[in-house]
Amino acid sequence: MSDGRMRAAFFTETGPPEVIRSGFLPTPVPGPTEVLVRVEAAGLNPIDTYIRAGSVRFPLPIPYIPGCDLAGTVVATGPESVFKVGDRVWGSNQGLFGRQGTFAEYCAVDERWLYHIPAGVSAREAAAGALVGITAHLGLFLHGGLQAGETVFVNGGSGGVGSAVVQLAKATGAVVITTAGSPEKAELCRQSGADHVILYREQNIDHRFTEITAQTGPIHLWFETLRMPTLDRSIPLMAMRGRFIFMAGRDSRPEFPLGPFYVRDLRAIGFAMFNASATEQKRAAEYLNIMLADGRFKPSVSAEFSIENTAQAHLLQELKTVRNESSLHGKILILPEGT
Ligand SMILES: NC(=O)c1ccc[n+]([C@@H]2O[C@H](COP(=O)([O-])OP(=O)(O)OC[C@H]3O[C@@H](n4cnc5c(N)ncnc54)[C@H](OP(=O)(O)O)[C@@H]3O)[C@@H](O)[C@H]2O)c1
C-alpha cells in the first residue's frame, strides 16, 4: 500500500474467464462511511461468473474488480466508525450495484456490510461462509419462516448454499433431506447434519423420496438451488401450506403445475440475497456469527487461488455450478497474501 497501489484482479470488458487480468491498481481511499480492509480471503460465488460473463448486468466501474465476499483486517476507518484499526471483519454484497469487488489486497467497504469475525474463526472460514450463509439464512427464515420440527428439503447439500442450508436448518431443529452427487459428498452432507441423503446420480429419486417421506412426513420447506426445478415431482411431496423457495435460474422457464399446487395451499417465494437491506443482511450475519463461534456453521474450502490465478478460479466455479462437472464440494477462495 506504501506507493498507493495494490495488487488486484480486474477486467475492463465482460466475457469468458480470460478477460480477467491482474496487476496494480490504486489502493482505494475509504469514504466517510467506509472502512478500508486488508483482504486475507475472498470467496468466489456463481454470481461473480455471471457478472464477468455479462449475463447478469450491473453498472460496472472500469476497471472492475470482481468478488462479493471478503474477510480480513481493518486498516483504516472514518472518525465515527463502529470498527477500529486491527478489527477482524467479514462481509458480502461487494462488487454489486456499481461497487468495486473484493479480489484485491484492499477493499473499501461501507461499514453497513461488515461484521466482526468471532474469536477462533479463520478468515478463510468467514469468507467461505459469507454470501452463501446469508443466502441460506434469508431463504430459511426471512422468506421461508422455518420452524423447529419442520421438514426441509434442499438440493445439493454439499454445495455452497446447500451446505449452509443443511447446517442452519439442522441447528433450528428441522429434519433435513438433501441430495448429493457421490457417496463422498453424501457423507459430508451427513456430517453437516443431513438426516437423509439421496444420491441423485445413482439412486431412483422418486423411490427414495417415497421411502424417506414415509419416515419424515411431507416436506414443509423446499429450498430449490437448481436452475430447473421439477415441480411435478416436488408438489406431491409437499405438506399442506408448504413453502417453495426459488433462488436460482434467471433464464429458467419451468412448467408450473398450477392444479396440484393450489389445492395444497402451497406458496412459492423467490428471492435474491442482494435485494435484502443492510439491516436484514446484518441480522443474518449476527446469527451466522453465533453459529460460526460455536462450531455449528463450518463452511468448507476446497480450492484456493492467488489473485493472479483468478481466471482459473472462475473457470472452476463454472465447471462446478453451470456445467455440474466438478467433484469439488467446498468453496473456492482467492487469497491475496498467497495460497
Ligand atoms: N438468489 C440468490 O440470492 C442466490 C445466492 C447464491 C446462489 N444462488 C444460485 O444458487 C445456485 C447454487 O449456488 P451454489 O453457490 O450453492 O453453487 P454450488 O456450490 O456449485 O452448488 C451447486 C449444487 O448443486 C448440486 N446439483 C447439481 N445438479 C444437481 C441435480 N441434478 N440434482 C441435485 N443436485 C444437483 C451439486 O451437487 P453435487 O456437487 O453433489 O453434484 C452442488 O452441490 C446457483 O445457481 C447460484 O447462482 C442464488
Ligand as a Chemical Component Dictionary entry (heavy atoms), coordinates in Angstrom:
data_LIG
# 
_chem_comp.id                   LIG 
_chem_comp.type                 NON-POLYMER 
_chem_comp.pdbx_formal_charge   0 
_chem_comp.three_letter_code    LIG 
# 
loop_
_chem_comp_atom.comp_id 
_chem_comp_atom.atom_id 
_chem_comp_atom.alt_atom_id 
_chem_comp_atom.type_symbol 
_chem_comp_atom.charge 
_chem_comp_atom.model_Cartn_x 
_chem_comp_atom.model_Cartn_y 
_chem_comp_atom.model_Cartn_z 
_chem_comp_atom.pdbx_ordinal 
LIG N1  N1  N 0  -30.820 -15.942 -5.217  1  
LIG C1  C1  C 0  -29.704 -15.785 -4.524  2  
LIG O1  O1  O 0  -29.601 -14.889 -3.698  3  
LIG C2  C2  C 0  -28.564 -16.742 -4.719  4  
LIG C3  C3  C 0  -27.486 -16.727 -3.835  5  
LIG C4  C4  C 0  -26.473 -17.669 -4.010  6  
LIG C5  C5  C 0  -26.526 -18.577 -5.069  7  
LIG N2  N2  N 1  -27.580 -18.533 -5.929  8  
LIG C6  C6  C 0  -27.685 -19.521 -7.021  9  
LIG O2  O2  O 0  -27.917 -20.783 -6.408  10 
LIG C7  C7  C 0  -27.311 -21.819 -7.169  11 
LIG C8  C8  C 0  -26.393 -22.643 -6.264  12 
LIG O3  O3  O 0  -25.298 -21.848 -5.856  13 
LIG P1  P1  P 0  -24.090 -22.509 -5.039  14 
LIG O4  O4  O 0  -23.118 -21.424 -4.734  15 
LIG O5  O5  O -1 -24.609 -23.336 -3.937  16 
LIG O6  O6  O 0  -23.473 -23.466 -6.189  17 
LIG P2  P2  P 0  -22.588 -24.775 -5.996  18 
LIG O7  O7  O 0  -21.710 -24.626 -4.798  19 
LIG O8  O8  O 0  -21.951 -25.015 -7.310  20 
LIG O9  O9  O 0  -23.623 -25.927 -5.671  21 
LIG C9  C9  C 0  -24.456 -26.485 -6.665  22 
LIG C10 C10 C 0  -25.002 -27.788 -6.109  23 
LIG O10 O10 O 0  -25.999 -28.282 -6.984  24 
LIG C11 C11 C 0  -25.947 -29.692 -6.907  25 
LIG N3  N3  N 0  -26.544 -30.259 -8.111  26 
LIG C12 C12 C 0  -26.212 -30.010 -9.394  27 
LIG N4  N4  N 0  -27.033 -30.704 -10.216 28 
LIG C13 C13 C 0  -27.902 -31.371 -9.431  29 
LIG C14 C14 C 0  -29.007 -32.244 -9.696  30 
LIG N5  N5  N 0  -29.374 -32.562 -10.942 31 
LIG N6  N6  N 0  -29.693 -32.748 -8.642  32 
LIG C15 C15 C 0  -29.341 -32.424 -7.375  33 
LIG N7  N7  N 0  -28.306 -31.597 -7.056  34 
LIG C16 C16 C 0  -27.598 -31.089 -8.077  35 
LIG C17 C17 C 0  -24.475 -30.032 -6.789  36 
LIG O11 O11 O 0  -24.372 -31.269 -6.112  37 
LIG P3  P3  P 0  -23.087 -32.268 -6.238  38 
LIG O12 O12 O 0  -21.861 -31.398 -6.146  39 
LIG O13 O13 O 0  -23.242 -33.178 -5.080  40 
LIG O14 O14 O 0  -23.208 -32.944 -7.574  41 
LIG C18 C18 C 0  -23.956 -28.859 -5.939  42 
LIG O15 O15 O 0  -23.941 -29.221 -4.588  43 
LIG C19 C19 C 0  -26.584 -21.134 -8.321  44 
LIG O16 O16 O 0  -27.385 -21.178 -9.472  45 
LIG C20 C20 C 0  -26.439 -19.700 -7.845  46 
LIG O17 O17 O 0  -26.349 -18.786 -8.897  47 
LIG C21 C21 C 0  -28.598 -17.643 -5.774  48 
# 
loop_
_chem_comp_bond.comp_id 
_chem_comp_bond.atom_id_1 
_chem_comp_bond.atom_id_2 
_chem_comp_bond.value_order 
_chem_comp_bond.pdbx_ordinal 
LIG N1  C1  SING 1  
LIG C1  O1  DOUB 2  
LIG C1  C2  SING 3  
LIG C2  C3  SING 4  
LIG C2  C21 DOUB 5  
LIG C3  C4  DOUB 6  
LIG C4  C5  SING 7  
LIG C5  N2  DOUB 8  
LIG N2  C6  SING 9  
LIG N2  C21 SING 10 
LIG C6  O2  SING 11 
LIG C6  C20 SING 12 
LIG O2  C7  SING 13 
LIG C7  C8  SING 14 
LIG C7  C19 SING 15 
LIG C8  O3  SING 16 
LIG O3  P1  SING 17 
LIG P1  O4  DOUB 18 
LIG P1  O5  SING 19 
LIG P1  O6  SING 20 
LIG O6  P2  SING 21 
LIG P2  O7  DOUB 22 
LIG P2  O8  SING 23 
LIG P2  O9  SING 24 
LIG O9  C9  SING 25 
LIG C9  C10 SING 26 
LIG C10 O10 SING 27 
LIG C10 C18 SING 28 
LIG O10 C11 SING 29 
LIG C11 N3  SING 30 
LIG C11 C17 SING 31 
LIG N3  C12 SING 32 
LIG N3  C16 SING 33 
LIG C12 N4  DOUB 34 
LIG N4  C13 SING 35 
LIG C13 C14 SING 36 
LIG C13 C16 DOUB 37 
LIG C14 N5  SING 38 
LIG C14 N6  DOUB 39 
LIG N6  C15 SING 40 
LIG C15 N7  DOUB 41 
LIG N7  C16 SING 42 
LIG C17 O11 SING 43 
LIG C17 C18 SING 44 
LIG O11 P3  SING 45 
LIG P3  O12 DOUB 46 
LIG P3  O13 SING 47 
LIG P3  O14 SING 48 
LIG C18 O15 SING 49 
LIG C19 O16 SING 50 
LIG C19 C20 SING 51 
LIG C20 O17 SING 52 
# 
